[in-house]
Amino acid sequence: MRKKGKITALLGTVLLLSVWLGLRIWWDGRQPVTVQEITFFLGEEEHRRLKLWHNYYNNTEYLFLPAYCSQDMQVQVTMSRRGALSWDGQALGRQNLLYDLTEGTHYLQAGNTEFTVEVMRSASVPALFLYTSSGSLSHIEAVKGNGEPALYEMVDADGEVIAAGAVSKLKSRGNSTFLEDKKPYQMTLEEGADLLDNGIQDKYILLANRQDQSLLRDRIMYDLAADMGLAYSAVSRFVDLYVNEEYRGSYQLSEKVETGHGRMALDTETGRTETAFLVTLEYPNEDRLAEAEHYFTTGNGQNVIIKRPAEPTDAQRAYIADTFAAVQEDIRAGRIEETRIDMTSFARKYLVEEIGKNLDAMYTSQYFYQDEPQKDAKLYAGPVWDYDKTLGNPLIERTRAVDFQEPRGIYAAMEQADATWWYDLYQLPAFRETMIQEYKETAVPAIEAMLGGKIDGYRDEIWNSAHMDYMRWDPFEDFKYEEELEFETSYQAEIDRIKEFLNLRRQFLDDIWLEGRKYDRITFDPGEGSMYVTYVDAIEGRTLNQPRDPKREGYQFDHWVREDTGEVYDFTACYDGNPFVLQAVYRPEEE
């Protein structure tokens, strides 16, 4: 009797569990499926899996596939709960396998929820998969410099594994770029690997290029510097970045400005007072200086951060500051001691800044180095770094006193507060002679190569990847303002903008450096109105570029007149080499 009672109780328990399980399945089946519950397994590698990304502007899910995922690759779709899956109305069967994953719009039925899925596929560039130890980027992106361990795998466009292993620290980095939604990172590998076909290294930078709609300016300027022969110019390549199963966009994987580990051949850790060193200039910005453990300020107020040695002694710090000050004093005094500086590297570095019309020239991300005095006591300029705000970048604010979208004009060698090196050097005949020779022999061929096909090659290489990035991050803000999506037109226009700027920039520099044309600045007087840029750069024998119209409350700008003659200025006329001032003429706004 007791045994029978136990069996009855057991059967009752089983029945209750069955009913509960059935109700749970029924209830789960009535709940909408979320995109986080859907996973796509790419091929036979179980760890390579992707989540959908939801675009809130058009209410569409995106599946961003790496370049190696061919159309006929086996893809398994899974859901974290029970339920049937179908793709474009066809049930996927017990294995949930897709064999023909074409690009374009598809419909995924998951349980009782239907998703519109836009499939996009990259091409030509490797995929970099990162898996953080926390499974999230929250900690890494909370504060600049935060980091944690991770795993990585890099796969080329043909599906071959380039390298894989452990990352001892993946951290966030950048200054203004860290404030963007798409953030840059640095990864330090536990064991060095060759990710750039340039030798084994253990530190790599992932540049987001969020402030550059072309995604190309850094790559163009790094390679331009390398083509000009500037030592230690960073090697880089484009990659599609995936972090914790989510597509993060098109990134530029780059070498770090660093000593050792296959980078700069400087032994900065000998402990000797007269040490090799690597320094960089920085803005007078308290937040940026607070992050720098070791820096000094020159006599004219320029902040210089000591990057290497990593932990300089007081004696080493004094030696570096004195060396830097001695060079600065020589230059300001109007002399160049070729035993103190390497003229060729300074000339090439200046040319990179001037050709790109770099916003940050002589202010930040400007590196200089010296080997041990026993080997070479000269100060060298370089390597290059951080050129997203060059080549007429339209995202540079138009509220500045310099028009950075205008290809004419000397900028790096302008006299600027707390940053006078290029200006002082530019005044010296010995420097200008070397610089112009380098321009003719190294810069012009490098520019011609860029305009002759290299820029178009970068565009072709990154096109599909840039298209995916465009959809993921909306850099032209089409989604944001509910405008028609025109990636092909918008992106090609940005490439054309770079090429036009570089071509006109070269024409301007040819005019003043090779042809000896007279170069002046024509001042514009807005009167009771206002304008940010109050001059244009005039080249003898060339027409003037008309500036943006000034603004005056209650009036509309009408035309410009010469202050000396009162004549309306004709912008189709060539400048004769005699400077003048132009005054604004307004008319009352019509009521």
C-alpha positions in Angstrom: 0.0 0.0 0.0 2.8 2.4 1.0 4.6 1.5 -2.3 1.5 2.2 -4.3 1.2 5.6 -2.7 4.8 6.5 -3.6 4.1 5.6 -7.2 1.0 7.7 -7.3 2.8 10.7 -5.8 5.6 10.3 -8.3 3.2 10.1 -11.2 1.5 13.2 -9.8 4.8 15.1 -9.7 5.6 14.0 -13.3 2.2 15.2 -14.4 2.6 18.6 -12.7 6.0 19.0 -14.2 4.7 18.1 -17.6 1.8 20.6 -17.3 4.3 23.3 -16.0 6.7 22.6 -18.9 3.8 22.7 -21.4 2.5 26.0 -20.0 6.1 27.4 -20.0 6.6 26.4 -23.7 3.1 27.8 -24.5 3.9 31.0 -22.6 7.4 31.4 -24.2 5.8 30.8 -27.6 3.6 33.8 -27.0 6.4 36.1 -26.1 8.1 38.1 -28.8 11.6 36.9 -29.7 14.4 39.5 -29.3 17.4 39.9 -31.7 19.7 39.0 -28.8 18.2 35.5 -28.8 19.2 34.9 -32.5 22.7 33.7 -33.3 24.3 33.0 -36.7 27.2 30.5 -36.7 29.6 31.1 -39.6 30.9 27.9 -41.1 32.4 25.1 -39.1 34.2 27.4 -36.5 31.8 27.3 -33.5 33.3 30.4 -31.9 32.7 32.6 -35.0 29.1 33.6 -34.5 27.2 36.9 -35.1 24.3 38.7 -33.6 21.9 40.9 -35.5 22.2 44.6 -35.1 19.0 46.6 -34.8 18.7 49.9 -36.7 16.2 52.0 -34.7 15.8 54.5 -37.5 14.3 52.1 -40.1 13.4 49.2 -37.7 15.5 46.7 -39.6 17.9 44.1 -38.4 21.3 43.9 -40.1 23.6 40.9 -40.5 27.1 42.2 -41.3 29.1 39.3 -42.8 32.9 39.3 -43.0 34.6 39.1 -46.4 35.5 35.4 -46.1 31.8 34.4 -45.8 30.9 33.3 -49.3 27.3 33.1 -50.5 27.3 29.3 -50.4 28.9 29.0 -46.9 26.9 26.9 -44.4 25.4 29.2 -41.8 23.5 27.8 -38.8 20.8 30.0 -37.2 19.9 29.3 -33.6 17.4 30.7 -31.1 17.9 30.6 -27.3 14.4 29.2 -26.7 12.3 26.5 -28.3 10.5 27.4 -31.5 10.6 27.0 -35.3 12.7 29.1 -37.6 12.1 30.0 -41.2 13.9 32.1 -43.7 12.0 33.9 -46.5 9.0 31.6 -45.8 11.0 28.3 -45.9 11.4 26.3 -42.8 15.0 25.7 -41.8 14.5 22.2 -40.6 16.0 20.4 -37.6 19.6 21.7 -38.2 18.5 25.3 -38.9 21.0 25.5 -41.7 21.2 28.2 -44.5 23.1 27.3 -47.6 22.4 30.3 -49.8 22.8 33.5 -47.8 22.5 36.2 -50.4 22.9 39.9 -49.8 19.8 42.0 -49.6 16.5 42.0 -47.7 15.3 38.7 -46.1 12.6 37.7 -43.6 13.3 35.6 -40.6 10.4 34.0 -38.7 11.5 33.1 -35.2 8.7 31.6 -33.1 5.9 34.2 -33.4 8.2 37.1 -34.3 9.2 38.1 -37.8 12.3 40.2 -38.5 13.3 42.1 -41.6 16.9 41.2 -42.0 19.3 43.2 -44.3 22.3 41.0 -45.2 25.5 42.9 -46.1 28.8 41.3 -47.0 32.3 42.8 -46.8 35.1 42.2 -49.3 38.8 42.4 -49.6 39.6 43.1 -46.0 40.4 40.8 -43.0 38.0 40.2 -40.1 39.2 40.7 -36.6 37.2 38.9 -33.9 37.6 39.9 -30.3 36.1 38.3 -27.2 36.5 40.2 -24.0 36.7 38.4 -20.7 33.6 40.1 -19.3 31.7 39.5 -22.6 31.0 43.3 -22.8 32.7 46.6 -23.7 31.0 48.5 -20.9 34.0 48.6 -18.5 36.5 49.3 -21.4 34.4 52.2 -22.7 33.4 53.7 -19.4 36.7 55.6 -18.9 39.5 56.1 -21.3 42.4 53.7 -20.5 40.1 51.1 -18.9 41.0 47.6 -20.2 40.6 43.9 -19.6 41.9 40.6 -21.1 40.4 39.2 -24.3 40.9 36.6 -27.0 41.4 37.4 -30.7 41.4 35.8 -34.1 42.2 37.5 -37.4 41.0 35.9 -40.6 41.9 37.1 -44.0 39.4 37.7 -46.9 40.0 34.1 -48.1 39.2 32.5 -44.8 42.8 31.8 -43.8 43.6 32.5 -40.1 46.4 35.2 -39.9 46.8 34.8 -36.2 44.9 33.9 -33.0 45.6 34.0 -29.3 45.2 36.0 -26.1 45.1 39.7 -25.6 46.6 40.6 -22.2 44.8 44.0 -22.3 42.2 45.5 -24.7 41.7 49.1 -23.7 40.1 52.3 -24.9 42.2 55.2 -26.1 42.1 58.5 -27.9 41.5 62.1 -27.0 38.6 63.7 -28.9 38.0 60.4 -30.7 37.3 58.7 -27.3 34.3 60.9 -26.9 32.7 59.5 -30.1 30.2 56.6 -30.0 32.5 54.5 -32.2 35.6 54.3 -30.1 39.3 53.5 -30.8 41.2 50.8 -28.9 44.6 49.5 -28.2 45.3 45.8 -27.9 48.4 44.3 -26.3 49.0 40.6 -27.3 50.3 38.1 -24.8 52.5 36.8 -27.5 53.6 39.0 -30.4 52.1 38.3 -33.9 52.5 39.6 -37.4 49.1 41.1 -38.2 50.3 43.6 -40.8 52.9 41.6 -42.8 55.5 43.9 -41.2 57.1 41.7 -38.5 56.1 40.4 -35.1 54.7 43.1 -32.7 52.7 42.9 -29.5 50.9 46.3 -29.5 48.4 47.3 -32.1 46.0 50.3 -32.4 42.5 50.1 -33.8 41.7 53.5 -35.2 37.9 54.1 -35.5 38.2 57.1 -38.0 34.9 58.3 -36.7 35.8 61.9 -37.4 36.6 61.1 -41.0 33.7 60.2 -43.4 36.1 58.8 -45.9 37.8 56.5 -43.3 40.9 57.0 -45.5 42.8 60.1 -44.4 45.0 58.5 -41.8 45.9 55.7 -44.2 46.7 58.2 -47.0 48.9 60.4 -44.8 50.8 57.5 -43.2 51.5 55.9 -46.6 52.4 59.3 -48.1 55.0 59.8 -45.3 56.4 56.3 -45.9 56.6 57.0 -49.6 58.5 60.1 -48.8 61.0 58.1 -46.8 60.1 59.4 -43.3 61.4 56.8 -40.9 59.2 54.6 -38.8 55.9 55.7 -40.6 53.2 53.4 -39.3 52.1 50.4 -41.4 48.4 49.9 -41.3 45.5 48.0 -42.9 41.7 48.0 -42.9 39.8 45.4 -41.0 36.2 44.6 -40.1 36.0 44.5 -36.3 33.7 42.1 -34.5 33.6 42.2 -30.7 31.6 39.7 -28.6 29.7 38.5 -31.7 28.7 42.1 -32.7 29.9 44.0 -35.7 31.6 47.2 -34.6 32.5 48.7 -38.0 35.4 49.3 -40.3 38.6 50.0 -38.4 42.2 50.8 -39.4 44.6 48.4 -37.7 47.9 50.2 -37.2 51.3 49.9 -35.6 51.7 52.0 -32.4 54.3 54.8 -32.2 56.5 52.8 -29.9 60.1 51.7 -29.3 61.2 48.1 -29.4 59.0 45.1 -30.4 59.7 45.6 -34.1 59.0 49.3 -34.1 61.5 52.1 -33.4 65.0 50.9 -32.9 65.8 53.0 -29.9 67.1 51.6 -26.6 65.4 54.0 -24.2 65.7 51.8 -21.1 69.5 51.7 -20.5 69.3 53.8 -17.4 72.0 56.2 -18.7 71.4 59.9 -18.1 72.2 60.8 -21.7 69.5 58.5 -23.0 67.7 57.8 -26.2 64.2 59.2 -26.0 60.8 59.6 -27.7 58.6 62.7 -27.0 55.4 64.2 -28.3 54.0 67.7 -28.2 50.7 68.4 -26.5 48.1 71.2 -26.2 48.0 73.2 -23.0 45.1 71.1 -21.9 44.9 70.2 -18.2 43.0 67.0 -18.8 45.5 65.7 -21.4 48.5 66.7 -19.2 46.9 65.0 -16.2 47.2 61.7 -18.1 50.9 62.3 -18.8 53.1 61.2 -15.9 56.2 62.8 -17.4 56.3 66.1 -19.3 58.0 69.5 -19.3 57.2 72.9 -20.8 59.6 74.7 -23.0 60.5 78.4 -22.8 57.8 79.5 -25.2 55.1 77.5 -23.4 55.0 74.3 -25.5 54.2 71.2 -23.5 56.3 68.1 -24.3 55.3 64.7 -23.1 58.1 62.1 -22.5 56.9 58.8 -24.0 60.1 56.9 -23.6 61.9 56.2 -21.3 58.7 54.9 -19.7 59.9 55.9 -16.2 62.7 58.5 -16.7 64.9 59.5 -13.8 65.1 63.1 -12.8 68.5 63.3 -14.5 67.1 61.8 -17.7 64.2 64.2 -17.6 66.5 67.1 -17.2 68.7 65.8 -20.1 65.7 65.5 -22.4 64.4 68.9 -21.6 67.8 70.5 -22.0 68.3 68.8 -25.3 64.9 69.9 -26.6 65.5 73.5 -25.3 68.9 73.7 -27.0 67.4 72.8 -30.4 64.6 75.3 -29.9 67.0 78.1 -28.9 69.1 77.4 -32.0 66.1 77.6 -34.3 64.7 80.7 -32.7 68.1 82.3 -32.9 68.0 81.8 -36.7 70.6 79.1 -36.9 70.5 75.4 -37.6 73.1 73.2 -36.0 73.2 70.1 -38.2 74.9 68.3 -35.4 71.7 68.8 -33.3 68.9 68.1 -35.8 68.4 65.8 -38.8 67.4 68.3 -41.5 66.0 65.7 -43.8 63.6 64.2 -41.3 62.5 67.7 -40.2 61.9 68.8 -43.8 59.9 65.6 -44.6 57.8 65.9 -41.4 57.1 69.5 -42.1 56.0 68.7 -45.7 53.6 66.0 -44.4 52.0 68.6 -42.1 51.8 71.2 -44.8 50.6 69.0 -47.6 47.7 67.7 -45.4 47.1 71.2 -43.9 46.9 69.3 -40.6 44.8 71.0 -38.0 47.1 69.7 -35.2 50.5 70.7 -36.9 52.9 71.5 -34.1 50.3 71.2 -31.3 49.6 67.6 -30.6 50.5 64.1 -31.9 53.8 65.5 -33.1 56.6 63.1 -32.3 60.4 63.7 -32.1 63.1 61.3 -31.1 66.8 60.9 -30.5 69.0 57.9 -30.3 71.7 57.5 -27.6 74.3 60.3 -27.9 77.0 57.6 -28.2 75.3 56.5 -31.5 73.6 59.7 -32.8 73.0 62.9 -30.9 70.7 64.4 -33.5 67.0 65.1 -32.9 64.8 63.6 -35.6 61.2 64.6 -36.5 58.6 61.8 -36.6 57.0 59.3 -36.8 53.7 60.6 -38.2 50.5 60.1 -36.2 46.8 61.2 -36.2 45.8 62.7 -39.6 42.0 62.3 -39.7 41.7 66.1 -39.6 43.6 66.8 -42.8 43.0 66.9 -46.6 40.1 69.3 -46.3 38.0 67.2 -43.9 34.6 68.8 -44.0 33.9 67.9 -40.4 36.4 70.5 -39.1 34.4 73.3 -37.6 33.8 76.3 -39.9 33.9 78.5 -36.9 37.8 78.6 -36.9 39.9 81.5 -38.0 41.6 79.3 -40.6 39.6 77.7 -43.5 40.8 74.1 -43.4 38.7 73.1 -46.4 40.6 75.7 -48.5 43.6 74.0 -50.3 45.6 77.3 -50.6 47.7 78.9 -47.9 50.6 78.1 -45.7 49.3 76.8 -42.4 51.9 74.6 -40.5 54.5 77.4 -40.9 52.2 80.1 -39.7 53.3 82.0 -36.6 51.1 80.5 -33.9 51.0 81.0 -30.1 53.1 78.5 -28.2 53.9 76.6 -31.4 56.7 78.2 -33.4 59.1 75.5 -34.6 57.8 75.2 -38.2 57.4 79.0 -38.4 60.9 79.6 -37.2 62.4 77.0 -39.4 60.5 78.2 -42.4 62.2 81.6 -42.1 65.7 80.0 -42.4 67.1 79.8 -46.0 69.0 76.5 -45.1 65.8 74.8 -44.0 63.8 76.1 -46.9 66.4 74.9 -49.4 66.4 71.4 -48.0 62.6 71.4 -47.6 61.9 72.5 -51.2 64.4 69.9 -52.5 62.6 67.2 -50.5 59.3 68.5 -51.9 60.5 68.2 -55.4 62.3 64.8 -55.0 60.1 62.9 -52.5 56.8 64.7 -51.9 55.7 65.4 -55.5 56.2 61.7 -56.7 54.4 60.5 -53.6 51.4 62.9 -54.3 51.4 61.8 -57.9 51.2 58.2 -56.9 48.3 58.9 -54.6 46.4 60.8 -57.2 47.5 58.3 -59.9 45.7 55.4 -58.4 46.6 54.7 -54.7 43.6 56.6 -53.3 41.3 54.8 -55.7 42.9 51.5 -54.7 42.1 52.3 -51.0 38.6 53.1 -52.0 38.1 49.9 -53.9 39.6 47.9 -51.0 37.4 49.4 -48.4 34.2 50.0 -50.4 32.1 47.1 -49.0 33.5 47.5 -45.5 32.8 51.3 -45.6 29.2 50.6 -46.8 28.6 48.3 -43.7 30.2 51.0 -41.5 28.0 53.6 -43.1 24.9 51.6 -42.2 26.1 50.8 -38.7 27.2 54.3 -37.7 25.4 56.7 -40.1 28.5 59.0 -40.6 26.6 61.2 -43.2 23.6 61.3 -40.8 21.1 60.2 -43.5 19.2 58.0 -41.0 19.3 60.7 -38.4 17.5 63.2 -40.6 15.3 60.7 -42.3 16.9 61.4 -45.7 17.2 59.0 -48.6 20.2 56.6 -48.2 22.8 57.3 -50.9 26.0 55.6 -49.8 27.5 55.3 -53.2 27.0 59.0 -54.1 28.0 60.3 -50.6 31.0 58.1 -50.2 32.4 58.7 -53.7 31.9 62.4 -53.3 34.1 62.3 -50.2 36.8 60.4 -52.0 36.6 63.0 -54.8 36.9 65.8 -52.2 40.2 64.3 -51.0 41.6 64.0 -54.5 40.5 67.5 -55.5 42.0 69.0 -52.3 45.3 67.1 -52.7 45.5 68.1 -56.4 44.8 71.8 -55.6 47.1 71.7 -52.6 49.9 70.5 -54.8 49.2 73.2 -57.4 49.5 75.9 -54.7 52.7 74.5 -53.3 54.2 74.1 -56.8 53.3 77.8 -57.5 55.1 79.2 -54.5 58.0 76.7 -54.0 58.8 75.5 -57.5 57.6 78.4 -59.8 58.4 81.2 -57.3 55.1 82.9 -57.7 54.4 85.7 -55.2 52.1 84.7 -52.3 50.1 87.2 -50.3 47.0 87.3 -48.1 44.1 89.5 -49.1 42.2 90.9 -46.1 38.4 91.1 -46.0 36.8 93.7 -43.9 33.2 92.7 -43.0 32.5 96.2 -41.5 29.6 95.9 -39.1 29.1 92.3 -40.1 31.1 89.3 -39.0 33.0 86.4 -40.6 35.2 83.7 -39.1 37.9 83.7 -41.8 38.9 87.3 -42.8 41.4 86.6 -45.5 42.1 84.5 -48.7 45.5 83.4 -50.0 46.4 85.1 -53.2 48.9 83.8 -55.8 50.3 86.1 -58.4 48.8 85.2 -61.8 45.9 83.2 -60.2 42.3 84.2 -59.4 41.2 84.7 -55.8 38.9 82.2 -54.2 35.8 84.0 -53.0 35.3 83.6 -49.2 32.1 82.7 -47.5 29.7 85.7 -47.2 29.8 87.7 -44.0 26.7 87.9 -41.8 25.1 91.2 -40.6 21.9 91.3 -38.6 19.1 93.0 -40.6 21.1 93.0 -43.8 22.1 90.7 -46.7 25.6 90.7 -48.1 25.7 92.1 -51.6 29.3 92.3 -52.9 33.0 93.2 -52.2 34.7 96.5 -53.1 38.4 97.5 -53.1 39.1 99.8 -50.2 41.6 101.8 -52.2 39.6 102.4 -55.3 35.9 101.7 -54.3 35.6 99.4 -57.4 33.5 96.2 -57.2 36.0 93.4 -57.2 35.9 91.0 -60.1 36.8 87.5 -58.8 37.5 86.3 -62.3 40.5 88.6 -62.6 44.0 87.3 -61.9 45.9 88.8 -58.9 48.7 91.1 -59.9 50.8 90.7 -56.8 49.9 94.1 -55.2 48.0 93.5 -51.9 44.7 95.3 -51.1 41.8 95.2 -48.7 38.3 94.3 -49.7 35.3 95.8 -47.9 31.8 94.2 -47.6 28.7 96.0 -49.0 25.3 95.1 -47.7 21.7 95.8 -48.5 18.8 95.9 -46.1 16.8 92.7 -45.8 13.4 92.8 -47.5 10.6 92.8 -45.1 
